[in-house]
């Protein structure tokens, strides 16, 4: 699966460019996805009623406006459900049933105005449309002007790191990636990777683009860094060991995934020459 995108402005050092999946046909976005029922709505409604009932009982026991406490309890759960749906496409009911509800056109969590055109898929038994990752050399296929990379600096960016939420970053120098990364000696850029589950460490890994490839060093992260190349299985990296990652690979930082690509450049077939033996 591929997440083709149009880079409409120069990405600059570690600068995010929002993925635009609208040119992708739905059959590509939802390939391998299994449709699911709307049973999650009933579970979320039940959660709202349970908390509203709990608020009413507390109010009745303490003689403090039972109806008001019931409304506050139910309203709080409803607000959290809506915010979670807009942000991740998943709510209490989705997580219990292993589902996700996304925009029917892009496969990403739907905005408020797009909640009427959503699709719910079973992500335990089928493909999760949010986790489409690019392959090397295919970020601008010849399928019309909407696919073309129009920014000259984007064409010169050596490495494009595309996260599982559709955000793309150009790496033009050593970059520390993490939940709240700190500067390392010799590193020049910081790339913050939001992770509410905290599976990503504050300073998780060091990324160093070089010779059309990416060197990755796990910085002793709690949940580790893993790499999959050529469609293979994810292989964990040894902490503090500099490892080369080729274009087209997938990197896992905790529970977050990222694809390694290049802007309109062919995929290399061998590591760059001139590196010392202890770096290979």
VEXDREN-2710 file (C-alpha; in Angstrom, 1 decimal):
% VEXDREN-2710
k/r/px/py/pz
1/UNK/0.0/0.0/0.0
2/UNK/1.1/3.5/-0.7
3/UNK/0.5/7.0/0.7
4/UNK/1.2/9.2/-2.3
5/UNK/1.2/12.8/-1.4
6/UNK/1.8/16.2/-3.0
7/UNK/4.4/18.4/-1.3
8/UNK/3.1/21.8/-2.0
9/UNK/5.7/23.9/-0.1
10/UNK/9.4/23.5/0.7
11/UNK/9.5/21.2/3.7
12/UNK/12.7/22.7/5.3
13/UNK/14.6/20.9/8.1
14/UNK/12.3/18.5/9.9
15/UNK/9.2/20.5/8.9
16/UNK/5.9/18.7/8.6
17/UNK/3.9/18.6/5.3
18/UNK/0.4/17.3/5.7
19/UNK/-0.4/14.4/3.5
20/UNK/-3.2/14.9/1.0
21/UNK/-4.8/11.6/0.1
22/UNK/-7.7/13.0/-1.9
23/UNK/-6.1/12.0/-5.2
24/UNK/-5.9/8.4/-4.1
25/UNK/-8.9/6.4/-5.2
26/UNK/-10.9/4.8/-2.3
27/UNK/-10.2/1.3/-3.7
28/UNK/-6.5/1.9/-3.0
29/UNK/-7.0/3.5/0.4
30/UNK/-9.3/0.7/1.6
31/UNK/-7.7/-2.2/-0.2
32/UNK/-7.6/-5.1/2.3
33/UNK/-9.9/-3.3/4.8
34/UNK/-12.9/-5.3/6.1
35/UNK/-16.2/-3.4/6.7
36/UNK/-17.6/-3.5/10.2
37/UNK/-21.0/-2.7/11.7
38/UNK/-21.9/0.4/13.7
39/UNK/-22.2/-1.6/16.9
40/UNK/-19.6/0.8/18.5
41/UNK/-22.3/3.4/18.6
42/UNK/-24.4/1.3/21.0
43/UNK/-21.4/0.6/23.2
44/UNK/-20.5/4.3/23.4
45/UNK/-24.2/5.2/24.2
46/UNK/-24.1/2.6/26.9
47/UNK/-21.0/4.2/28.4
48/UNK/-22.7/7.6/28.4
49/UNK/-25.8/6.2/30.1
50/UNK/-23.7/4.4/32.7
51/UNK/-21.9/7.5/33.7
52/UNK/-25.0/9.6/33.7
53/UNK/-26.7/7.0/35.9
54/UNK/-23.7/7.0/38.2
55/UNK/-23.9/10.7/38.5
56/UNK/-27.6/10.5/39.3
57/UNK/-27.0/8.0/42.0
58/UNK/-24.3/10.1/43.6
59/UNK/-26.5/13.1/43.5
60/UNK/-29.4/11.2/45.1
61/UNK/-27.2/9.8/47.8
62/UNK/-25.7/13.2/48.6
63/UNK/-28.8/15.2/47.9
64/UNK/-26.9/17.4/45.4
65/UNK/-29.0/18.0/42.2
66/UNK/-29.1/14.4/40.8
67/UNK/-30.3/15.5/37.4
68/UNK/-27.4/18.0/37.1
69/UNK/-24.8/15.4/38.1
70/UNK/-26.3/13.0/35.6
71/UNK/-26.2/15.5/32.8
72/UNK/-22.6/16.5/33.7
73/UNK/-21.4/12.8/33.8
74/UNK/-23.1/11.9/30.5
75/UNK/-22.0/15.1/28.8
76/UNK/-18.4/14.6/29.8
77/UNK/-18.3/11.1/28.2
78/UNK/-20.1/12.3/25.1
79/UNK/-17.5/15.1/24.7
80/UNK/-14.6/12.6/25.1
81/UNK/-16.1/10.2/22.6
82/UNK/-16.5/13.0/20.0
83/UNK/-13.0/14.3/20.5
84/UNK/-11.5/10.8/20.3
85/UNK/-13.4/10.1/17.2
86/UNK/-12.2/13.2/15.5
87/UNK/-8.6/12.7/16.6
88/UNK/-8.1/9.0/16.1
89/UNK/-11.2/7.6/14.5
90/UNK/-11.6/5.3/17.6
91/UNK/-13.8/5.6/20.7
92/UNK/-14.5/3.3/23.7
93/UNK/-16.7/1.1/21.5
94/UNK/-14.1/1.0/18.7
95/UNK/-11.4/-0.1/21.0
96/UNK/-13.5/-2.9/22.6
97/UNK/-14.5/-4.2/19.1
98/UNK/-11.3/-3.5/17.3
99/UNK/-12.7/-1.0/14.8
100/UNK/-11.9/2.4/13.3
101/UNK/-14.2/4.9/11.7
102/UNK/-12.5/7.1/9.0
103/UNK/-13.3/9.5/6.2
104/UNK/-14.7/7.5/3.3
105/UNK/-12.5/9.4/0.8
106/UNK/-9.1/9.7/2.5
107/UNK/-9.0/6.9/5.1
108/UNK/-8.0/9.3/7.8
109/UNK/-9.9/10.3/10.9
110/UNK/-12.8/12.4/9.6
111/UNK/-13.3/16.1/10.5
112/UNK/-16.5/17.2/12.1
113/UNK/-18.0/18.3/8.8
114/UNK/-17.2/14.9/7.3
115/UNK/-18.7/12.6/10.0
116/UNK/-21.7/11.9/7.6
117/UNK/-19.5/10.2/5.0
118/UNK/-17.5/7.9/7.2
119/UNK/-16.7/4.2/6.9
120/UNK/-16.1/1.8/9.8
121/UNK/-13.6/-1.0/9.3
122/UNK/-12.4/-4.0/11.3
123/UNK/-8.7/-3.4/12.0
124/UNK/-8.2/-6.7/13.8
125/UNK/-9.2/-8.8/10.8
126/UNK/-8.3/-6.5/8.0
127/UNK/-6.1/-3.5/6.9
128/UNK/-6.1/-0.3/8.9
129/UNK/-6.4/2.5/6.3
130/UNK/-4.6/5.0/8.6
131/UNK/-1.4/3.0/8.4
132/UNK/-0.7/3.3/4.7
133/UNK/3.0/3.7/4.2
134/UNK/4.9/4.8/1.0
135/UNK/7.5/2.7/-0.9
136/UNK/10.7/4.2/-2.2
137/UNK/10.7/6.0/-5.5
138/UNK/6.8/6.1/-5.7
139/UNK/6.0/9.4/-4.0
140/UNK/5.1/11.0/-7.3
141/UNK/3.8/8.5/-9.8
142/UNK/2.9/9.7/-13.3
143/UNK/-0.9/9.9/-12.8
144/UNK/-1.6/13.6/-13.4
145/UNK/-0.4/16.9/-12.1
146/UNK/-1.9/16.4/-8.7
147/UNK/0.8/13.8/-8.0
148/UNK/3.8/15.9/-9.0
149/UNK/6.2/17.4/-6.5
150/UNK/6.1/21.1/-7.3
151/UNK/8.6/22.4/-4.7
152/UNK/12.2/22.5/-5.9
153/UNK/13.5/22.1/-2.4
154/UNK/11.3/19.0/-1.9
155/UNK/12.9/17.5/-5.0
156/UNK/16.3/18.0/-3.4
157/UNK/15.4/16.6/0.0
158/UNK/17.5/13.5/0.4
159/UNK/15.2/11.6/2.8
160/UNK/11.4/11.8/3.4
161/UNK/10.1/10.3/6.6
162/UNK/6.4/9.5/6.5
163/UNK/4.6/8.8/9.7
164/UNK/1.6/6.5/10.2
165/UNK/-0.7/9.5/10.6
166/UNK/0.1/10.8/7.2
167/UNK/2.6/13.5/8.1
168/UNK/5.8/13.8/6.0
169/UNK/9.1/15.2/7.2
170/UNK/12.2/16.0/5.2
171/UNK/15.4/15.0/7.0
172/UNK/18.3/17.2/5.8
173/UNK/20.7/16.5/8.7
174/UNK/21.1/14.6/11.9
175/UNK/17.8/14.6/13.7
176/UNK/16.7/13.4/17.1
177/UNK/13.2/11.9/17.1
178/UNK/11.1/11.3/20.2
179/UNK/8.1/12.3/22.2
180/UNK/10.0/15.3/23.6
181/UNK/13.5/15.1/22.1
182/UNK/16.6/16.9/23.5
183/UNK/19.6/18.1/21.6
184/UNK/22.6/15.7/21.3
185/UNK/26.1/16.8/20.7
186/UNK/26.5/17.2/17.0
187/UNK/22.8/16.9/16.2
188/UNK/21.2/19.9/14.6
189/UNK/17.4/19.1/14.4
190/UNK/14.7/17.9/16.7
191/UNK/11.6/16.0/15.5
192/UNK/8.7/15.6/18.0
193/UNK/6.6/12.5/17.6
194/UNK/3.3/12.8/19.5
195/UNK/2.4/9.6/21.4
196/UNK/-0.3/9.7/24.0
197/UNK/0.4/6.1/24.9
198/UNK/4.0/7.0/25.8
199/UNK/5.5/4.0/24.0
200/UNK/7.9/6.5/22.4
201/UNK/10.7/7.7/24.6
202/UNK/11.5/11.4/25.0
203/UNK/14.7/11.1/22.9
204/UNK/14.0/7.8/21.1
205/UNK/16.4/7.6/18.2
206/UNK/19.0/9.5/16.1
207/UNK/18.3/9.7/12.4
208/UNK/21.2/10.6/10.0
209/UNK/20.6/10.9/6.3
210/UNK/23.7/10.1/4.3
211/UNK/24.3/9.1/0.7
212/UNK/20.7/8.4/-0.1
213/UNK/20.2/6.2/2.9
214/UNK/19.3/6.7/6.5
215/UNK/21.4/5.8/9.5
216/UNK/19.3/5.0/12.6
217/UNK/20.7/4.8/16.2
218/UNK/18.3/3.7/19.0
219/UNK/19.1/6.0/22.0
220/UNK/18.4/3.3/24.6
221/UNK/14.6/3.8/24.3
222/UNK/12.3/2.0/26.7
223/UNK/10.3/0.1/23.9
224/UNK/13.1/-0.1/21.3
225/UNK/13.4/0.7/17.6
226/UNK/12.7/-1.9/14.9
227/UNK/13.2/-1.9/11.1
228/UNK/11.5/-4.0/8.3
229/UNK/13.1/-4.0/4.8
230/UNK/11.8/-5.4/1.5
231/UNK/8.4/-6.3/3.1
232/UNK/10.1/-8.5/5.8
233/UNK/9.5/-8.7/9.5
234/UNK/10.4/-6.0/11.9
235/UNK/13.8/-6.6/13.4
236/UNK/14.8/-4.8/16.6
237/UNK/17.9/-2.6/16.6
238/UNK/20.5/-2.9/19.2
239/UNK/20.6/0.2/21.4
240/UNK/23.3/2.7/20.6
241/UNK/24.4/0.9/17.5
242/UNK/24.4/2.9/14.3
243/UNK/22.5/0.9/11.6
244/UNK/21.9/1.7/8.0
245/UNK/18.2/1.7/6.8
246/UNK/17.6/1.7/3.0
247/UNK/14.8/3.5/1.1
248/UNK/11.5/1.7/1.2
249/UNK/12.0/0.4/4.8
250/UNK/9.5/0.8/7.6
251/UNK/10.8/1.9/11.0
252/UNK/8.9/1.3/14.3
253/UNK/9.4/3.7/17.2
254/UNK/7.5/2.2/20.1
255/UNK/4.0/1.8/18.7
256/UNK/4.5/4.4/15.9
257/UNK/5.5/3.5/12.4
258/UNK/7.3/5.5/9.7
259/UNK/8.2/4.9/6.1
260/UNK/11.6/5.9/4.6
261/UNK/11.5/7.4/1.1
262/UNK/13.1/9.9/-1.1
263/UNK/11.5/12.7/-3.1
264/UNK/11.5/11.6/-6.7
265/UNK/14.7/9.6/-6.4
266/UNK/15.5/6.0/-7.3
267/UNK/16.0/3.4/-4.6
268/UNK/19.7/2.6/-4.0
269/UNK/20.7/-1.1/-4.1
270/UNK/23.8/-1.0/-2.0
271/UNK/25.1/0.9/1.1
272/UNK/27.1/4.0/0.4
273/UNK/30.8/3.5/-0.2
274/UNK/33.6/4.7/1.9
275/UNK/32.1/3.9/5.3
276/UNK/34.3/2.3/7.9
277/UNK/33.8/-1.3/8.9
278/UNK/32.5/-0.6/12.4
279/UNK/29.7/1.5/10.8
280/UNK/28.3/-1.3/8.7
END
